[in-house]
Amino acid sequence: MILWNNPFDYEFGVIDSIDGNDIVLQTSVARTFYATAICYPSVDIRFDPTVTSTNMTSAVSFMDISADIIGKQNNIGKLSGHEHGLEMLNGAEVLTKRPNWSDEIVERNQSDVTIIDYGFGSKAWFNRGVPSMASRELTFVSRSRVETAWWRRFIQRQKGQLKSFYVPTETKDLVVVNDILSTVNRKVPIPKAIVVEDYRVSSMLKKADNRSFLRIRTKDNSHFFTIERIEKLNENARIFVKEEIPITILKEDITSACFVQRMRLASDDVEIEHITSTTAKIKLTLQQVKEIQNANNYHGYETSAESGTPVELYDIAFTGGVWTFTTDTEDVTFDGKVYKSVPIKRGEIEDTGDTTKANLEIRTGRNTSLGDVFKVTPPSEPVTVTIRQYHAELGFIAPDLMTVVVWKGRITNVAWENDEIVLIGESIFSSLMRIGVTRKFSRSCSHALYGKNCGVRKEEFSVTEVARSVVGTVITFKSGKPDNWFAGGYVQYKNSETGVLERRHVIESTGSTITLSIPPLGLVSGKTEVTAFAGCDHAHTTCKAKFNNIINYGGQPFIPIQNPFQYSNIY
């Protein structure tokens, strides 16, 4: 809280407890506050980056500042996990609270457009001319602080436009005419139908194609049915359902009956207007989400114009660490790993036909520990990236169903821009498209030292010691070898800070001193054990005298120096 005498005389205090009208602070007040002082509650806020200042006079200005609350708010309870008493349908929450139908309802409709993709970039758009609801603005009234806290939790659960929920579609409940009879184990089959009366039966029949689900609520339970069709029955309407009706529901036990429709929050900005200390109005702008035909597979959501809710999972790994991120608004558990919800985005994945140009740019916050790996030198081992994608709605129905890999590769470069770290990735197909046969006809050996074709055992030509001193790129050992014995080879050690196995190329060596290509991060003199492997200049004399491996020499040392087809007429 803030105790306020004037703009130049105020003090912050941390509340320890409140007993009636007495506020007990954790620490004593250092200033003197009189009976005219004002007491303000306080919260932590974050200013928007843009502030508008209007000069009223030469000495007076007006500033318009927007801010987000980031500290503790009213006690709204647990924001994640399972809320007690939630109703679920097809893996999505059903909003049981009814809107205040006396407030103005704003509906926006658009024509239903069918898109046919013929492939090869050719598409056709067919306008059916039948309007369907695109969005609806509803106002709900909360009459207690507890209910307002529930609404805040609901908004938190549904934020990010990745989740959808079911809401009533009509301002008036349906009236069930008769008891709803069970259709299970009947000797004489009866229609799986529910007869209702409605003040606008013709309107109900007209919108029958948009009716997908019916909710029948009793005192103890809620029953959901998938609507097959709606037919007129005298002055009433008969709703045929696809499922068997498991139990008989008496008419007098029914508390409400209504159609429910899948929708999502059209924006993360939800307005809660506090009318009194206990009463508040919650204004929601909802966007329609159409039920899709293939709701149980990835392709159905991927090709849907409205129901697609893509979520990506990032696996970034090398021998020294693994990072798992997700674009979802909450942490996601998949395949036994927890993917942390962080601000992360990527560029478009382009199919250009030239995989060597199929690079991908990934951006995330620079405060992540991933950036520490690249701050001085890149890791010795390649850093691989795997991006998986699934749809949130499908994920709630079947979490392990149809998660596809959309990109795989490795990090080749890193840059820092403002508060972001930019990762430049190279597709895994880039290495597959490179020229595979690189061996040339030459005097020097083309085999990689200690490789399969070379055949030299590196353990026989290595020295392991604790580094006596480390100065920049120069390492000194106790024992020595002939000059340039390690030139062209490498050293290997375990980083004392990260525990990662690091490798550094050796430029030259003189006795007990080795000069590396880049500084050895995490190599502590007198503590870190280093293994140095002998190098090779790929000459046949070195191969024979140093490694005794002339039988595997990969060069052609006796190529004639003079070209017989040039400058000579020896034949």
Secondary structure, 3 states (H helix, E strand, C coil): CEEEEECCEEEECCEEEEECCEEEECCCCCCCCCCCCEEECCCCEEECCCCEEEECCCCCEEEECCEEECCCCCCCCCCCCCCCCCEEECCEEECCCCCCCCCCCEEEEEEEEEEEEEECCEEEEEEEEEEEEEEEEEEEEECCHHHHHHHHHHHHHHHHHCCCEEEECCCCCCEECCCECCCCCCCCCCCCEEEEECCCHHHHHHCHHHCCEEEEEECCCEEEEEEEEEEEECCEEEEEECCCCCCCECHHHEEEEEEEEEEEECCCCCEEEECCCCCEEEEEEEEECCCCCCCCCHHHHHCCCCCCCEEEEEEEEECCEEEEEECCCCCEEECCEEEEECCEEECCCCCCCCHHHCCEEEEEECCCHHHHHHCCCCCCCCCEEEEEEEEHHHHHHCCCCCCEEEEEEEEEEEEEECCEEEEEEEEHHHHHHCCCCCCCCCCCCCCCCCCCCCCCCHHHHEEEEECCEEECCEEEEEEEECCCCCCCCEEEEECCCCCCEEEEEEEEEEEEEEEECCCCCCCCCCCCEEEEECCCCCCHHHHHHCCCCHHHCCCCCCCCCCCCCCCCCCC
